[in-house]
Amino acid sequence: MAGGGAAAPPPKQDELQPHPVKDQLPGVSYCITSPPPWPEAILLGFQHYLVMLGTTVMIPSLLAPQMGGGKVEKALMIQTLQFVAGLNTLTQTLFGTRLPAVVGGSYTFVPATLSIVLAGRYSDVLDPQEKFRKIMKAIQGAMIVASTLQIVIGFSGLWRNVTRFMSPLSTAPLVALTGFGLYELGFPLLAKCIEIGLPQLILLVIFSQYLPYVMKGGRNVFDRFAVLFTVVIVWIYAHLLTVGGAYKNTGQTTQLSCRTDRAGIIGAAPWIRVPYPFQWGAPSFDAGESFAMMATTFVTLVESTGAFIAVARYASATPTPHSVLSRGVGWQGVAILFSGIFGTGTGSSVSVENAGLLGLTRVGSRRVIQISAGFMIFFSILGKFGAVFASIPAPIVAALYCLLFAYVGVGGLGYLQFCNMNSFRTKFILAFSIFMGLSVPQYFNEYLSIKGYAPVHTHARWFNDMINVPFSSKAFVAGVVALVMDVTVPPKDSTTRKDRGMHWWDKFRSYKTDTRSEEFYSLPLNLNKFFPSV
């Protein structure tokens, strides 16, 4: 040998292997059962509250004017949605999956709700307030009926039997498009006021990814509270632009997106008000609208399943057992029932943005989310104070979405570590499901924007919604295609089960077969015996 040196020792077997598979995500500072100190937990809970306000404000701002409501009705809808979100988050963390998941308003319900708003039977109602109440009561009735679908599917254990067929391979596209599929709420919404939205996005990336490594001692401050720091800075900057007259001569759309004084909910919100059941009146029921809303609830069931799996990953929990997912779906059905009883105007599902915030902060504590639920209830009752935070300009919220939705999407791709990516069967299922999950909804949405109506267009509006809403959901299409392909495509050889990653999940089929799962998911007060188990 040249040089006469000793031969280098052969590399160890571990060095030749790629990164090892991890049942639990490493690097998480606080998992489900290990809460941070109280002061830090309170600040993190408030941060989750700020993040969920985006959806809470955007949906009523879209629906209330269409329903005939003014600023007062919009403020009351926001207040009610906050209150119900707090109740639903508490029940989900206490009795549902027990994951640190925020349960708030869902965009998926908006098309079905708008279908009720545009029903012809309300066109002859001239009084806007009377029209608002009649439409709201119809929405309430449809949601109350539709909630029974998830309640039955969840608490009966039917969803447990469906998720048994899921593997890491079919889970990856579902979770990935649960996050990436919401890209329309990211930069396109941010760009409506680029001088506010873009600084928010840039500062968020700097605070969360660069400052912790540049400034000494800032590792657990800037990355963990990046949302709080950047929202305050950009909000003040936006207010200075507003009072300085930067938007004095701009168009109405620009003023609504950029100004900090155009939300109109601070003056309209009451000082103190407790939302109560049937506050808009006795609900009305229509069979067709109820069936359309049922189809929508099934879509949110699938989407929330993907969000639950992402939350479990970012909370450093073990893969969620099937019975726990079914239990969580049942309590989400109860959440939709609460939405119908209180009259929020939209249904409930797992908040994807808050799931992404778990990844950004690396804090998956259940206590933090329960504290955030307390903020939701508290500020919903003190209407004026809650309205101040709810008046954050939408482009600031959209900038947060650019990062938080991306975290959820990449959380889904992380499940590919359990799969054999050198298998052509795996490549086909993954590629086909993701492509169809993006392509099919794009066709439905483009058709709607060009023609003014969706591809399925009959005289029965409720039937149109039953078909159009599911095929407009990217996560739903990708998840269904992946599951069907994964189950039905013939195996190439005896190793297919390992290629799908099923052998990694065998010990998590029940929380009773792994001590970690029992620690994370078991109900308090020995209530497990009342819910389906494997």
C-alpha positions as CSV (number, residue, x, y, z in Angstrom):
1,M,0.0,0.0,0.0
2,A,1.4,3.4,-0.9
3,G,2.7,5.4,2.0
4,G,2.9,2.3,4.2
5,G,-0.1,3.5,6.3
6,A,-2.5,1.1,8.0
7,A,-5.6,0.3,6.1
8,A,-8.8,2.2,7.2
9,P,-11.2,0.0,9.2
10,P,-14.3,-1.0,7.3
11,P,-17.3,1.1,8.0
12,K,-19.8,-0.1,10.6
13,Q,-23.1,-1.5,9.5
14,D,-25.0,1.4,11.1
15,E,-22.9,3.9,9.0
16,L,-23.9,2.2,5.8
17,Q,-27.6,2.6,6.6
18,P,-29.7,5.7,6.0
19,H,-31.3,7.6,8.9
20,P,-33.0,5.1,11.2
21,V,-36.8,5.0,11.3
22,K,-38.3,6.8,14.4
23,D,-41.6,5.8,15.9
24,Q,-41.7,9.1,17.6
25,L,-40.4,12.4,16.1
26,P,-37.1,13.3,17.8
27,G,-36.2,16.9,18.8
28,V,-39.6,17.8,20.3
29,S,-39.1,19.9,23.4
30,Y,-42.4,19.0,25.2
31,C,-44.5,16.0,24.2
32,I,-48.2,15.5,25.1
33,T,-47.7,14.6,28.7
34,S,-44.8,16.9,29.5
35,P,-46.1,20.5,29.8
36,P,-43.7,23.4,29.8
37,P,-43.6,25.8,32.8
38,W,-46.8,27.7,33.4
39,P,-45.6,31.2,32.2
40,E,-44.3,29.6,29.0
41,A,-47.4,27.4,28.6
42,I,-49.7,30.5,28.9
43,L,-47.8,32.4,26.2
44,L,-47.8,29.4,23.9
45,G,-51.5,28.9,24.5
46,F,-52.1,32.5,23.6
47,Q,-50.1,32.0,20.4
48,H,-52.3,29.1,19.4
49,Y,-55.3,31.3,20.1
50,L,-53.9,34.0,17.7
51,V,-53.3,31.4,15.0
52,M,-56.8,30.0,15.1
53,L,-58.3,33.5,14.8
54,G,-57.6,33.6,11.0
55,T,-60.2,30.9,10.2
56,T,-62.5,32.2,12.9
57,V,-62.6,35.7,11.3
58,M,-62.4,34.8,7.6
59,I,-65.4,32.4,7.4
60,P,-67.9,34.8,9.1
61,S,-66.5,37.7,7.1
62,L,-67.3,35.7,3.9
63,L,-70.7,34.3,5.0
64,A,-72.3,37.1,7.0
65,P,-72.7,39.6,4.1
66,Q,-74.1,36.8,1.8
67,M,-76.6,35.9,4.5
68,G,-77.8,39.5,4.8
69,G,-76.0,40.3,8.0
70,G,-74.1,43.4,8.9
71,K,-71.2,44.2,11.1
72,V,-73.2,43.2,14.3
73,E,-74.1,39.8,12.9
74,K,-70.6,39.2,11.7
75,A,-69.2,40.1,15.2
76,L,-71.7,37.8,16.9
77,M,-70.8,34.9,14.5
78,I,-67.1,35.4,15.2
79,Q,-67.8,35.5,18.9
80,T,-69.9,32.3,18.7
81,L,-67.3,30.5,16.6
82,Q,-64.6,31.3,19.1
83,F,-66.7,30.1,22.0
84,V,-67.7,26.8,20.4
85,A,-64.1,26.2,19.2
86,G,-63.0,26.5,22.9
87,L,-65.6,24.0,24.0
88,N,-64.8,21.6,21.2
89,T,-61.0,21.8,21.8
90,L,-61.5,21.0,25.5
91,T,-63.7,18.0,24.8
92,Q,-61.3,16.7,22.1
93,T,-58.2,17.0,24.4
94,L,-60.1,15.5,27.4
95,F,-62.2,12.8,25.9
96,G,-61.5,12.5,22.2
97,T,-58.1,11.5,20.8
98,R,-56.5,13.4,23.7
99,L,-54.0,14.8,21.2
100,P,-53.1,18.5,21.4
101,A,-55.4,19.4,18.5
102,V,-57.4,22.6,18.2
103,V,-60.9,22.0,16.8
104,G,-62.2,25.2,15.1
105,G,-64.2,26.3,12.1
106,S,-63.7,24.5,8.8
107,Y,-63.5,26.0,5.3
108,T,-64.8,22.7,3.9
109,F,-68.3,23.6,5.0
110,V,-68.4,26.9,3.2
111,P,-69.6,25.6,-0.2
112,A,-72.5,23.6,1.4
113,T,-73.3,26.6,3.6
114,L,-73.3,29.0,0.6
115,S,-75.7,26.6,-1.2
116,I,-78.2,27.1,1.6
117,V,-77.6,30.9,1.6
118,L,-78.3,31.0,-2.2
119,A,-81.5,28.9,-1.9
120,G,-84.4,30.5,-3.8
121,R,-86.8,30.4,-0.9
122,Y,-85.0,33.3,0.8
123,S,-85.0,35.7,-2.2
124,D,-88.4,37.3,-1.2
125,V,-87.3,38.1,2.3
126,L,-86.6,41.9,2.3
127,D,-85.5,42.5,5.8
128,P,-81.8,41.7,6.0
129,Q,-81.8,40.8,9.7
130,E,-84.8,38.5,9.2
131,K,-83.1,36.9,6.2
132,F,-80.0,36.4,8.2
133,R,-81.8,34.6,11.0
134,K,-83.8,32.4,8.6
135,I,-80.7,31.3,6.7
136,M,-78.8,30.7,10.0
137,K,-81.6,28.5,11.3
138,A,-81.5,26.5,8.1
139,I,-77.8,26.0,8.4
140,Q,-78.2,25.0,12.1
141,G,-80.8,22.3,11.2
142,A,-78.6,20.9,8.4
143,M,-75.6,20.7,10.7
144,I,-77.5,19.1,13.6
145,V,-78.7,16.3,11.3
146,A,-75.3,15.9,9.6
147,S,-73.4,15.6,12.9
148,T,-75.1,12.3,13.5
149,L,-73.1,10.8,10.7
150,Q,-69.7,11.4,12.4
151,I,-71.1,10.5,15.8
152,V,-72.4,7.1,14.6
153,I,-69.3,6.4,12.5
154,G,-67.0,7.3,15.3
155,F,-68.5,5.9,18.4
156,S,-69.8,2.7,16.8
157,G,-66.2,1.9,15.8
158,L,-66.9,1.9,12.0
159,W,-64.1,4.4,11.4
160,R,-61.7,2.1,13.3
161,N,-62.4,-0.7,10.9
162,V,-61.7,1.6,7.9
163,T,-58.4,3.0,9.3
164,R,-57.2,-0.6,9.9
165,F,-56.5,-0.7,6.2
166,M,-54.4,2.4,6.3
167,S,-50.6,2.0,6.0
168,P,-47.8,4.6,6.2
169,L,-48.0,4.5,2.3
170,S,-51.6,5.6,2.2
171,T,-51.2,7.9,5.1
172,A,-48.5,10.0,3.5
173,P,-50.6,11.5,0.6
174,L,-53.6,12.1,2.9
175,V,-51.5,14.1,5.5
176,A,-49.4,15.8,2.9
177,L,-52.3,17.3,1.0
178,T,-54.1,18.1,4.2
179,G,-51.4,20.7,4.5
180,F,-50.1,21.4,1.0
181,G,-53.7,21.3,-0.4
182,L,-54.5,24.6,1.3
183,Y,-52.0,26.6,-0.7
184,E,-54.7,28.9,-2.0
185,L,-55.0,30.4,1.5
186,G,-51.3,31.1,1.5
187,F,-49.5,33.4,-0.9
188,P,-52.5,34.3,-3.1
189,L,-54.2,35.8,0.0
190,L,-50.9,37.3,1.2
191,A,-50.4,39.0,-2.1
192,K,-53.6,41.0,-1.7
193,C,-51.5,43.3,0.4
194,I,-47.9,42.5,-0.4
195,E,-46.4,45.3,1.6
196,I,-47.8,43.8,4.8
197,G,-47.9,40.1,4.0
198,L,-44.4,39.7,2.6
199,P,-42.6,41.4,5.5
200,Q,-44.6,39.1,7.9
201,L,-43.5,36.0,6.0
202,I,-39.8,37.1,5.8
203,L,-39.7,38.0,9.5
204,L,-41.4,34.8,10.5
205,V,-38.7,32.8,8.7
206,I,-35.9,34.9,10.1
207,F,-37.2,34.7,13.7
208,S,-37.9,31.0,13.6
209,Q,-35.0,29.7,11.6
210,Y,-32.1,32.1,11.8
211,L,-32.2,34.2,15.0
212,P,-32.2,31.2,17.3
213,Y,-28.7,30.3,16.0
214,V,-27.4,33.9,15.6
215,M,-28.3,35.4,19.0
216,K,-26.9,33.7,22.0
217,G,-29.5,32.2,24.3
218,G,-32.3,32.8,21.8
219,R,-32.9,29.1,20.8
220,N,-36.0,28.6,22.9
221,V,-37.3,32.2,22.6
222,F,-37.3,33.3,19.0
223,D,-38.3,30.0,17.4
224,R,-40.9,29.2,20.0
225,F,-42.5,32.6,20.0
226,A,-41.8,33.6,16.5
227,V,-45.5,34.1,15.7
228,L,-46.1,36.4,18.6
229,F,-43.0,38.6,17.9
230,T,-43.6,38.9,14.2
231,V,-47.4,39.5,14.3
232,V,-46.9,42.3,16.8
233,I,-44.2,43.9,14.8
234,V,-46.0,43.8,11.4
235,W,-49.4,44.7,13.0
236,I,-47.8,47.9,14.4
237,Y,-46.2,48.5,11.0
238,A,-49.6,48.0,9.2
239,H,-51.3,50.4,11.7
240,L,-48.6,53.1,11.0
241,L,-49.3,52.7,7.3
242,T,-53.0,53.1,8.0
243,V,-52.9,56.2,10.2
244,G,-50.2,57.7,7.9
245,G,-52.6,57.8,5.0
246,A,-50.9,55.2,2.8
247,Y,-54.2,53.7,1.7
248,K,-56.2,57.0,1.6
249,N,-56.7,57.0,-2.1
250,T,-56.6,53.3,-2.9
251,G,-59.4,51.0,-4.0
252,Q,-61.9,49.4,-1.7
253,T,-60.4,45.9,-2.0
254,T,-56.9,47.2,-1.1
255,Q,-58.3,49.1,1.9
256,L,-60.2,46.0,3.2
257,S,-57.0,43.9,2.9
258,C,-54.4,46.4,4.2
259,R,-56.1,48.8,6.6
260,T,-56.2,47.9,10.3
261,D,-59.4,49.8,10.9
262,R,-61.7,48.3,8.3
263,A,-62.7,45.0,10.0
264,G,-65.6,46.7,11.6
265,I,-66.0,44.2,14.4
266,I,-64.5,46.1,17.3
267,G,-67.3,48.7,17.4
268,A,-70.0,46.1,16.6
269,A,-68.9,43.5,19.2
270,P,-70.7,43.6,22.6
271,W,-68.6,44.2,25.7
272,I,-69.8,41.0,27.5
273,R,-72.0,38.3,26.0
274,V,-72.2,34.6,26.5
275,P,-73.3,32.7,23.4
276,Y,-76.1,30.3,24.1
277,P,-77.9,27.4,22.3
278,F,-80.4,28.4,19.6
279,Q,-79.6,32.1,20.0
280,W,-80.8,32.7,16.5
281,G,-84.1,30.9,17.0
282,A,-85.4,27.3,16.5
283,P,-83.6,25.6,13.7
284,S,-85.4,24.6,10.5
285,F,-84.8,21.4,8.6
286,D,-84.6,20.5,4.9
287,A,-83.9,16.9,3.8
288,G,-81.8,17.8,0.8
289,E,-79.6,20.3,2.6
290,S,-79.1,17.8,5.4
291,F,-77.8,15.2,2.9
292,A,-75.5,17.7,1.3
293,M,-74.1,18.7,4.8
294,M,-73.7,15.0,5.6
295,A,-71.4,14.6,2.5
296,T,-69.4,17.6,3.7
297,T,-69.1,16.2,7.2
298,F,-67.7,13.0,5.7
299,V,-65.1,15.0,3.8
300,T,-64.0,16.8,7.0
301,L,-63.9,13.4,8.7
302,V,-61.2,12.3,6.2
303,E,-59.4,15.6,6.4
304,S,-59.4,15.6,10.2
305,T,-58.0,12.1,10.2
306,G,-55.0,13.4,8.3
307,A,-54.7,16.3,10.7
308,F,-54.9,14.0,13.8
309,I,-52.0,11.9,12.4
310,A,-49.9,15.1,11.8
311,V,-50.7,16.3,15.3
312,A,-49.6,13.0,16.8
313,R,-46.3,13.2,14.9
314,Y,-45.5,16.7,15.9
315,A,-46.4,16.0,19.5
316,S,-43.9,13.2,19.5
317,A,-46.6,10.6,20.2
318,T,-46.6,7.1,18.8
319,P,-48.8,6.4,15.7
320,T,-52.4,6.8,16.7
321,P,-54.3,3.5,17.3
322,H,-57.4,2.9,15.2
323,S,-59.8,3.0,18.1
324,V,-58.4,6.4,19.2
325,L,-59.0,7.8,15.8
326,S,-62.5,6.5,15.8
327,R,-63.1,8.0,19.2
328,G,-61.8,11.3,18.0
329,V,-64.1,11.3,15.0
330,G,-67.0,10.6,17.3
331,W,-66.2,13.7,19.4
332,Q,-65.7,15.7,16.3
333,G,-69.3,14.8,15.4
334,V,-70.2,16.2,18.8
335,A,-68.3,19.3,17.8
336,I,-70.4,19.7,14.7
337,L,-73.5,19.2,16.8
338,F,-72.4,22.0,19.0
339,S,-71.8,24.2,16.0
340,G,-75.3,23.5,14.9
341,I,-76.8,24.1,18.3
342,F,-75.0,27.4,18.9
343,G,-75.2,28.6,15.3
344,T,-71.7,29.2,14.2
345,G,-72.5,29.2,10.5
346,T,-70.0,26.6,9.7
347,G,-69.0,23.1,10.9
348,S,-65.9,22.1,12.9
349,S,-62.8,20.2,12.1
350,V,-59.2,19.9,13.3
351,S,-57.3,23.2,12.7
352,V,-54.5,22.5,10.3
353,E,-52.7,25.8,11.0
354,N,-52.5,24.9,14.7
355,A,-51.2,21.5,13.8
356,G,-48.4,23.2,11.9
357,L,-47.7,25.5,14.9
358,L,-46.8,22.4,16.9
359,G,-44.1,21.7,14.4
360,L,-42.8,25.3,14.4
361,T,-42.6,25.6,18.2
362,R,-41.6,21.9,18.8
363,V,-44.1,22.0,21.7
364,G,-46.8,19.3,21.6
365,S,-48.1,19.7,25.1
366,R,-51.8,18.9,25.7
367,R,-51.9,21.5,28.5
368,V,-50.9,24.3,26.1
369,I,-53.8,23.5,23.8
370,Q,-56.2,23.4,26.7
371,I,-54.9,26.8,27.8
372,S,-55.6,28.1,24.3
373,A,-59.1,26.8,24.6
374,G,-59.5,28.9,27.7
375,F,-58.4,32.0,25.8
376,M,-61.0,31.2,23.1
377,I,-63.8,31.0,25.7
378,F,-62.6,34.0,27.7
379,F,-62.2,36.4,24.7
380,S,-65.4,35.2,23.1
381,I,-67.3,36.3,26.3
382,L,-65.4,39.6,26.5
383,G,-66.4,40.6,23.0
384,K,-64.6,43.9,22.6
385,F,-61.2,42.5,23.7
386,G,-61.5,39.5,21.4
387,A,-62.5,41.7,18.5
388,V,-59.2,43.6,18.9
389,F,-57.2,40.5,18.2
390,A,-59.6,39.4,15.5
391,S,-59.0,42.5,13.6
392,I,-55.5,41.4,12.5
393,P,-55.3,42.0,8.7
394,A,-55.8,38.9,6.6
395,P,-52.5,39.1,4.7
396,I,-50.7,38.7,8.1
397,V,-52.6,35.5,8.8
398,A,-52.0,34.3,5.2
399,A,-48.2,34.7,5.8
400,L,-48.5,32.5,8.8
401,Y,-50.3,29.9,6.8
402,C,-47.5,29.7,4.2
403,L,-45.3,28.2,6.9
404,L,-47.8,26.4,9.1
405,F,-49.6,24.5,6.3
406,A,-46.2,23.6,4.9
407,Y,-45.3,22.0,8.2
408,V,-48.3,19.8,8.1
409,G,-47.7,18.8,4.5
410,V,-44.1,17.8,5.1
411,G,-45.3,15.9,8.2
412,G,-47.1,13.6,5.9
413,L,-44.1,13.1,3.7
414,G,-42.2,12.0,6.8
415,Y,-44.3,8.8,6.9
416,L,-42.5,7.6,3.8
417,Q,-39.6,6.7,6.0
418,F,-41.6,3.6,7.0
419,C,-42.0,2.6,3.3
420,N,-39.7,1.1,0.7
421,M,-39.3,3.9,-1.8
422,N,-37.3,1.6,-4.1
423,S,-40.5,-0.4,-4.9
424,F,-42.3,0.5,-8.1
425,R,-45.6,-0.4,-6.5
426,T,-44.9,2.2,-3.8
427,K,-43.9,4.8,-6.3
428,F,-47.0,4.3,-8.4
429,I,-49.4,4.6,-5.4
430,L,-47.7,7.6,-4.0
431,A,-47.4,9.4,-7.4
432,F,-50.9,8.6,-8.6
433,S,-52.7,9.6,-5.4
434,I,-50.8,12.9,-5.0
435,F,-51.2,13.8,-8.7
436,M,-55.0,13.0,-8.7
437,G,-55.4,14.8,-5.3
438,L,-54.1,18.0,-6.9
439,S,-55.5,17.5,-10.4
440,V,-59.1,16.5,-9.8
441,P,-60.0,19.4,-7.4
442,Q,-58.2,21.8,-9.8
443,Y,-60.6,20.7,-12.5
444,F,-63.6,21.2,-10.3
445,N,-62.5,24.6,-9.1
446,E,-61.5,25.9,-12.5
447,Y,-64.8,24.7,-13.9
448,L,-66.6,26.7,-11.2
449,S,-64.6,29.8,-11.7
450,I,-65.1,29.8,-15.5
451,K,-68.7,28.6,-15.8
452,G,-70.1,29.9,-12.5
453,Y,-71.2,26.4,-11.5
454,A,-69.5,23.1,-10.7
455,P,-69.3,20.2,-13.2
456,V,-72.2,18.4,-11.5
457,H,-75.0,20.9,-12.2
458,T,-78.6,19.7,-11.8
459,H,-81.8,21.3,-10.5
460,A,-81.2,19.7,-7.1
461,R,-78.6,21.9,-5.5
462,W,-78.2,19.5,-2.6
463,F,-77.3,16.7,-4.9
464,N,-74.7,18.9,-6.7
465,D,-73.0,19.6,-3.3
466,M,-72.9,15.9,-2.4
467,I,-70.7,15.3,-5.5
468,N,-68.9,18.6,-6.0
469,V,-67.7,19.1,-2.4
470,P,-65.9,15.8,-2.0
471,F,-64.1,16.1,-5.3
472,S,-63.1,19.7,-4.6
473,S,-61.1,18.5,-1.5
474,K,-57.5,17.7,-2.3
475,A,-56.9,15.8,0.9
476,F,-60.0,13.8,0.5
477,V,-59.3,12.8,-3.1
478,A,-55.6,11.9,-2.4
479,G,-56.5,10.0,0.7
480,V,-59.3,7.9,-0.9
481,V,-57.2,7.1,-4.0
482,A,-54.2,6.2,-1.9
483,L,-56.2,3.9,0.3
484,V,-58.0,2.2,-2.5
485,M,-54.8,1.7,-4.6
486,D,-52.9,0.5,-1.5
487,V,-55.5,-2.2,-0.7
488,T,-56.4,-3.3,-4.3
489,V,-53.2,-3.1,-6.3
490,P,-51.9,-6.7,-6.4
491,P,-48.7,-7.4,-4.4
492,K,-45.6,-8.0,-6.5
493,D,-44.1,-10.4,-4.0
494,S,-44.2,-11.5,-0.3
495,T,-42.4,-8.3,0.8
496,T,-45.2,-6.0,-0.2
497,R,-46.5,-5.7,3.4
498,K,-43.1,-4.4,4.5
499,D,-42.9,-2.1,1.5
500,R,-46.1,-0.5,2.7
501,G,-44.7,-0.1,6.1
502,M,-47.4,-2.1,7.9
503,H,-44.9,-4.0,10.0
504,W,-43.9,-0.8,11.7
505,W,-47.5,-0.1,12.8
506,D,-48.5,-3.5,14.0
507,K,-47.7,-2.8,17.7
508,F,-49.8,0.4,17.6
509,R,-53.0,-1.2,16.4
510,S,-54.2,-0.7,20.0
511,Y,-53.1,1.6,22.8
512,K,-53.0,-1.5,25.0
513,T,-50.2,-3.2,23.1
514,D,-47.6,-0.5,23.7
515,T,-47.0,1.3,27.0
516,R,-46.3,4.6,25.2
517,S,-49.6,4.6,23.4
518,E,-51.5,3.8,26.6
519,E,-49.7,6.8,28.2
520,F,-50.6,9.2,25.4
521,Y,-54.2,8.1,24.5
522,S,-55.9,6.5,27.5
523,L,-58.9,8.4,28.8
524,P,-59.0,9.7,32.4
525,L,-61.2,8.3,35.1
526,N,-61.1,4.8,33.5
527,L,-63.5,5.9,30.7
528,N,-61.9,3.6,28.0
529,K,-64.5,0.9,28.6
530,F,-67.2,3.1,27.2
531,F,-65.6,3.6,23.8
532,P,-64.6,1.2,21.0
533,S,-61.3,-0.5,21.5
534,V,-59.4,-2.9,19.3
